[in-house]
Amino acid sequence: MQNLDNPVFQLNKHIRFIEKWFALHRINLPVAGLLVFTANSCVFRAKPAGALSCKTYQMNEYLHRILRDSP
């Protein structure tokens, strides 16, 4: 198991990559990120600041919200 020092940094790196790839291919779509913690034993001491985050069972609600807000 890999321990990430700051998952928000990794998320922002992925968002920048996707935004550049979209621009290169002339795709005009908004890009949003969500940190999803998959371990059942995961306990939030504090949610990371600067990004939406959830556990796996909460992900569907976030995806529905993104789809609703970005038709």
Backbone hydrogen bonds, N-H to C=O, Kabsch-Sander energy under -0.5 kcal/mol:
donor,donor_aa,acceptor,acceptor_aa,energy
4,L,2,Q,-0.6
9,F,6,N,-0.8
10,Q,6,N,-1.2
11,L,7,P,-2.5
12,N,8,V,-2.7
13,K,9,F,-2.0
14,H,10,Q,-2.1
15,I,11,L,-2.5
16,R,12,N,-2.5
17,F,13,K,-2.0
18,I,14,H,-2.5
19,E,15,I,-2.7
20,K,16,R,-2.3
21,W,17,F,-2.5
22,F,18,I,-2.9
23,A,19,E,-2.4
24,L,20,K,-2.5
25,H,21,W,-1.7
26,R,23,A,-1.4
27,I,22,F,-3.0
28,N,26,R,-0.6
29,L,27,I,-1.0
35,L,52,L,-2.8
36,V,34,L,-0.6
37,F,35,L,-0.6
37,F,54,C,-2.7
38,T,36,V,-0.7
42,C,39,A,-1.6
45,R,43,V,-0.6
51,A,48,P,-0.8
52,L,33,G,-0.5
54,C,35,L,-2.2
56,T,37,F,-1.2
58,Q,55,K,-1.6
59,M,55,K,-0.7
59,M,56,T,-1.4
61,E,58,Q,-0.5
62,Y,58,Q,-1.4
63,L,59,M,-2.6
64,H,60,N,-2.4
65,R,61,E,-2.0
66,I,62,Y,-2.4
67,L,63,L,-2.6
68,R,64,H,-2.3
69,D,65,R,-2.4
70,S,66,I,-1.5
